[in-house]
Each structure stands twice: as C-alpha cells, then as structure tokens.
Amino acid sequence: MNDMDKKMTRWLAATALAIALPAAAGEVHEFDCLIEPAQTLDIRSPVSGIIERVHAERGSFVKKGEVLVTLEASVERAAAELARYKSAMEGAIKSAQSRLAHADSKVKRRRDLAAQNYTSAQDREDAEAEQSIAEAEALLARENKQLARLEYDYAASQLALRQIKSPVSGVVVDQSLHAGELAEIGENKPSIVKLAEIDPLRVKVIVPVALYPRMKPGLAAEVTPEAPLDGKYAAKIDVVDKVIDAASGTFQIRLDLPNPKHELPGGVKCRVKIEE
C-alpha cells in the first residue's frame, strides 16, 4: 500500500467512526467512500528490444487484445519466414517415399524369384537391407518435417512477442518510453505504459465493526461521486473483508461499480448509501 492509499484509508476510517450507531435492519447506511480503478497494470516487454511504435498514447482507451506496442522485429520476421519456408518443403519427403516404394517393389521381385530359385538368397537379403534403409530415410524425412513445423511455431511465437497486447480493456494513464527507446526485461526496468481498468470500478468503503454481521456480498448500494461530478450510480457489495482492524474498530468492504461508458474516472471521493 502506497502513501496515498494509506492516507485515503485513514480518511475513510475516520469518517466511518464519525457516524452514529448503526440503524436498525432494513434501513439505509451512508458512508464516505473512494472510487478506484479495478486494477492498474505496468505494461513491460517480455523481450528486450527497440520500440518501433507505441500505438496508444496517454488518455487513450484500449480494448483487451489490442496492440499497445510494437518492437523492431526485422530479424525475428526473417527467421519466421525462413522457418515457414522450411516447414512447407516437401522434396525430402517425396524423395524418401519414392526410394521406399522402389525398395518395396525390389524386395517383392527378389522374393518371388527366390521362391522359384531364380535368384540367390544374397540378392534377396541385399534388397531387404535396401528396404530397411529406405524405411529409415522415410522416417527421418517425416521427423525432419515435424521438426521444421515446430521450429516455425517457435519462430512465429518469438515474432509475436515483438507485439505487446493489452491484457485488459482500459485507459492509458501514463507512458514512460517512446519510439526509438530500449524496452528491457525486468521488474526494476521502466514500464512502457501504465493501464487502468475502469470498467468496472471498485469502491472502497470503511465500515464500523458494529455493522459487520449485516454487510453481505450482493447488497445493493448507491454511489454519489463528489463535485464537480454528478449523478447517482448503482453498485453492489462484492467483497467483505474477513479481517477487522482492531485499532480503528472498522473493516473494509468493496463494491463493484459498472462503468461501461467510462463516464467516471478512478481516484474520486464519494458517498455511498447501502440498503440492507
């Protein structure tokens, strides 16, 4: 929890304690609250490389699966094309199949002749040995074909890593790196962009412990953001903490607040009414 989160939690706890004793069951309880993004994500690259393009700037909305960043990929693209060509090659397979068909035919003729004593056992054994070699070569050709397919899959997956896609639908709230800069692997390296998922939003509420038995997931609530925002928004309790803060005599609940039109931003103070 960062300093801002700690301050906001203390503020919510203080306002929760300032209210009167809880009303009777069936009545409405009102508290201060905080609207937050469902999650914020630092988007980093899974591979090191030069950024070719950042497709979404700060403030842009992106959908899950949309390309956020493209890294320079000329080497990987060439490797994938080479692997694709090798995986499509049929010459070795067809050559091995032809040799095997010829060897099979030769063995059959030698066996027929040997049965009539028109050829020696050595000739028949030589033909059978050639057949075994042809079978092994055909097997090797098939294995090489499968290996080429796997190498192509690997090369294609390496190329795909040069395009970084959004794991969620959300809004770009920060951009640290730009085209031409080096994206590096590692948690201690700068992220390229930061995303906030704002549909749904999460509403954090600190509630007095006396209400703990009555706060249940699924309870309806009405959220009113602070000015200059206006409007009232329907929400439901999603999570009730299983641990109570003994020092403050409070616990936290979290509400799900649908935000399909992205009308509400995250990081906004609010008031919430919860009806049992």
C-alpha positions in Angstrom: 0.0 0.0 0.0 1.5 3.4 -1.0 1.3 6.6 1.0 -1.7 7.8 -0.9 -3.6 4.6 -0.2 -2.7 4.8 3.5 -4.0 8.4 3.7 -7.2 7.6 1.9 -7.8 4.5 4.2 -7.2 6.6 7.3 -9.7 9.2 6.0 -12.3 6.6 5.3 -11.8 5.0 8.7 -12.1 8.4 10.4 -15.4 9.2 8.6 -16.7 5.8 9.3 -16.2 6.2 13.1 -17.7 9.7 13.0 -21.2 8.4 12.1 -23.8 7.5 14.6 -24.5 4.0 15.8 -25.9 1.7 13.1 -29.6 2.0 12.2 -32.0 -0.9 12.5 -32.1 -3.6 9.9 -33.8 -2.6 6.7 -32.7 1.0 6.9 -30.1 2.8 4.8 -26.5 3.3 5.9 -24.4 6.1 4.4 -20.6 6.4 4.4 -17.8 8.2 2.7 -16.0 6.1 0.0 -13.3 6.2 -2.6 -13.8 5.2 -6.3 -10.7 3.4 -7.7 -9.8 1.5 -10.9 -10.4 -2.2 -10.8 -6.6 -2.6 -11.3 -3.6 -0.7 -12.6 -1.0 -2.5 -14.7 2.5 -1.6 -15.6 3.0 -2.9 -19.2 6.5 -4.1 -19.8 8.1 -6.0 -22.7 8.6 -9.8 -22.4 11.8 -9.4 -24.5 14.4 -6.6 -24.9 14.2 -4.6 -28.0 13.9 -1.1 -29.6 10.4 0.3 -29.6 9.2 0.8 -33.1 5.8 2.3 -32.2 3.6 2.9 -29.2 0.0 2.6 -30.6 -1.9 4.1 -27.6 -1.0 7.4 -26.0 -1.8 8.7 -22.6 -5.6 9.1 -22.3 -6.4 6.5 -25.0 -8.9 3.8 -24.4 -7.8 0.3 -25.5 -9.6 -3.0 -25.7 -8.4 -6.3 -24.4 -6.1 -7.9 -27.1 -5.4 -4.6 -28.8 -1.8 -4.0 -29.8 -0.2 -1.4 -27.5 3.5 -1.5 -28.5 5.4 -2.8 -31.5 9.1 -3.6 -31.1 11.6 -3.6 -34.0 11.4 -7.2 -35.4 13.3 -7.4 -38.8 15.5 -10.3 -37.6 12.6 -12.2 -36.0 10.4 -11.7 -39.1 13.2 -13.0 -41.4 13.7 -16.0 -39.1 10.0 -16.8 -39.0 9.8 -16.6 -42.8 12.7 -18.9 -43.2 11.2 -21.4 -40.8 7.9 -21.2 -42.6 9.5 -22.0 -45.9 11.4 -24.9 -44.4 8.2 -26.3 -42.9 6.5 -26.2 -46.2 9.2 -28.0 -48.1 8.1 -31.4 -49.5 11.1 -32.5 -51.5 12.8 -34.7 -48.9 9.5 -36.4 -48.0 8.7 -37.2 -51.7 12.2 -38.4 -52.4 12.2 -40.7 -49.4 8.8 -42.1 -50.4 9.9 -42.8 -53.9 13.0 -44.7 -52.7 10.9 -46.7 -50.2 8.4 -47.6 -52.9 11.2 -48.7 -55.2 12.8 -50.8 -52.4 9.5 -52.4 -51.6 9.0 -53.4 -55.2 12.5 -54.7 -55.5 12.1 -56.9 -52.4 8.9 -58.3 -53.7 10.5 -59.2 -57.0 13.5 -60.8 -55.3 11.3 -62.9 -53.0 9.2 -64.1 -56.0 12.4 -65.0 -57.9 13.9 -66.6 -54.8 10.8 -68.8 -54.4 11.3 -70.1 -57.9 15.1 -70.4 -57.3 15.8 -67.8 -60.0 17.9 -65.6 -57.7 20.3 -66.1 -54.7 19.4 -65.6 -51.1 22.1 -62.9 -51.0 20.3 -60.9 -53.6 17.1 -61.1 -51.6 18.9 -60.1 -48.4 20.5 -57.1 -50.1 17.1 -56.0 -51.4 15.7 -56.3 -47.9 18.6 -54.3 -46.5 17.9 -51.5 -49.0 14.3 -51.6 -48.0 15.2 -51.1 -44.3 17.4 -48.2 -45.2 14.7 -46.6 -47.3 12.2 -47.0 -44.4 14.6 -45.3 -42.0 15.2 -42.5 -44.5 11.4 -42.0 -44.9 11.0 -41.9 -41.2 13.9 -39.4 -40.9 12.2 -37.2 -43.6 8.9 -37.2 -41.7 10.7 -36.4 -38.4 12.6 -33.5 -40.1 9.2 -32.3 -41.5 7.7 -32.2 -38.0 10.9 -30.6 -36.6 10.6 -27.9 -39.2 6.9 -27.2 -38.2 8.0 -26.9 -34.5 10.8 -24.6 -35.5 8.3 -22.4 -37.4 5.9 -22.4 -34.4 8.8 -21.3 -32.2 10.0 -18.6 -34.6 6.4 -17.3 -35.0 5.9 -17.1 -31.3 9.2 -15.2 -30.9 7.9 -12.8 -33.6 4.6 -12.4 -31.8 6.5 -11.3 -28.6 7.5 -8.2 -30.5 3.9 -7.0 -30.4 2.7 -6.3 -26.9 -1.1 -6.5 -26.5 -3.3 -5.2 -23.8 -4.3 -7.8 -21.2 -7.4 -5.8 -20.3 -9.8 -3.2 -21.6 -8.9 0.2 -20.0 -7.3 3.6 -20.3 -3.6 4.5 -20.7 -2.8 6.6 -17.7 1.0 7.0 -18.2 3.7 6.5 -20.8 7.3 6.2 -19.8 9.0 5.0 -23.1 8.6 6.1 -26.7 9.6 5.0 -30.2 13.3 4.6 -30.6 13.9 3.8 -26.9 15.0 0.5 -25.5 12.5 -1.7 -23.7 14.1 -4.0 -21.2 13.0 -7.1 -19.3 12.7 -6.9 -15.5 10.5 -5.6 -12.7 13.1 -2.9 -12.0 13.1 -1.6 -15.5 10.7 1.2 -16.7 7.3 0.1 -17.9 6.4 1.3 -21.4 2.8 2.3 -20.5 0.5 2.0 -17.5 -3.1 0.9 -17.9 -6.0 1.4 -15.6 -9.1 -0.9 -15.9 -12.1 1.4 -15.2 -15.0 -0.9 -16.1 -15.9 -2.0 -13.5 -14.7 0.5 -11.0 -14.0 -0.6 -7.4 -15.5 1.4 -4.5 -13.6 1.2 -1.2 -15.7 1.8 1.9 -14.6 1.6 5.6 -17.4 0.5 7.9 -17.7 0.3 11.7 -17.4 -3.1 13.1 -20.9 -3.0 14.6 -22.2 -3.4 11.1 -20.1 -6.4 10.2 -22.8 -9.1 10.6 -25.1 -7.1 8.2 -22.7 -6.3 5.3 -23.1 -9.1 2.8 -21.9 -9.6 -0.8 -24.7 -8.7 -3.2 -26.3 -5.9 -1.1 -27.4 -3.0 -3.3 -25.7 0.4 -2.9 -26.0 3.9 -4.5 -22.8 5.8 -5.1 -22.6 9.6 -5.5 -19.2 11.0 -6.6 -18.0 14.3 -5.2 -18.4 17.6 -7.1 -17.8 18.6 -9.9 -19.0 15.1 -10.9 -22.7 14.4 -10.5 -25.2 11.6 -10.8 -26.0 8.6 -8.7 -24.7 5.1 -9.7 -25.9 1.7 -8.8 -23.4 -0.7 -7.3 -23.3 -3.9 -5.3 -21.1 -5.2 -2.5 -18.6 -7.6 -4.0 -16.1 -8.3 -1.1 -16.4 -8.0 2.7 -13.0 -8.2 4.5 -12.5 -11.2 6.7 -10.1 -9.3 9.0 -11.2 -6.4 11.2 -8.8 -3.6 12.1 -8.8 -3.7 15.9 -7.1 -0.3 16.3 -9.8 1.6 14.5 -12.7 -0.7 15.1 -13.5 -0.8 11.4 -13.4 -3.2 8.4 -13.4 -2.7 4.7 -15.9 -3.6 2.0 -15.5 -3.3 -1.7 -18.3 -2.5 -4.2 -18.4 -3.3 -7.9 -19.5 -0.2 -9.9 -20.2 -0.8 -13.6 -18.8 1.9 -15.8 -19.4 0.7 -19.4 -19.4 4.2 -20.9 -16.3 5.3 -18.9 -18.2 8.2 -17.5 -16.5 8.0 -14.1 -12.7 8.3 -13.5 -10.9 6.5 -10.8 -9.4 8.2 -7.8 -12.6 10.1 -6.8 -14.1 10.6 -3.3 -17.7 9.7 -3.0 -20.7 9.0 -0.7 -22.4 5.6 -0.7 -25.8 4.5 0.6 -26.1 0.8 1.4 -29.6 -0.6 1.9 -29.9 -3.9 3.8 
